[in-house]
Amino acid sequence: MDCIGYLKIEPIEKTQIKVSINQKPGKHKANKKSLPGNHTLIPLQPLQVLTIGRSFTKNIHLNNPTVSMNHGVIWSTQFDEDSAPVVYLHDQSRNAIQHNGNELGRGKIAILNDDDVIEIQMAAKITFKAIADHASSINEVDQSLEDWEITNKLIGSGSFGSVFLARKTNSSQLFAVKIIQKNYSSYFSGGYLTSHESELLARIKHVRNCLTTSTHLDKFQWLLTFISSPI
């Protein structure tokens, strides 16, 4: 499986870092242990989950009392071989993770881009480095619409359109937005489109909210249905 990027972990305040990948959590003996002044590199694969915390059961174990037992999670997804992978950061800490100098907040999720910096206060700094071939999507949107910001992160595609990650302006909450090509005119007739799509989305167990909003992006595209983040 191709490597999509790396996590560079640098200790702060003499924090000891132990990493366990592709083996039972807590079994750190076969892995490199960082020393003060050194750093650890972790390759990141598609569909990989890395847990972070003070607990020995975490993939990235940070031996520092300022670190929560369950401090955070970094995971990656990729829709298919032609789409760019998406890397997420989930803050589970009690004292907040710093993402590019901004406090994320317990329960909040952020998307990681190349050279993004994650700081575990008084314990470690993690820098995400994306592989160039995976740095952007071939289906770029990346635009603002009213109070929505649509990214170029493709997370799904079908016969009528594609699904991209989006967020509300001035909010860190992530959403999925479906963009449908308007040349499928018969599919849009009689209000059938929004009702049919909402019925399908309502059956998906991980969807918390289904908003059947439709808006014209331009003469070629139709923006349909926002789905709240599953986490």
Secondary structure, DSSP 8 states (H G I E B T S, - for coil): ----EEEEEEESTT-EEEE--SS-TT--TTS-EE-TT--EEEEE-TT-EEEEESSTTSSEEEE-TTS-SS-EEEEEE-SSTTS--EEEEEE--SS--EETTEE--TT-EEEE-TT-EEEETTTEEEEEEE-GGGSS-SS---EEETTEEEEEEEEEE-SSEEEEEEEETT---EEEEEEEETT-GGGGGGGHHHHHHHHHHHT-TT---EEEEEEE-SSSEEEEEEEE---
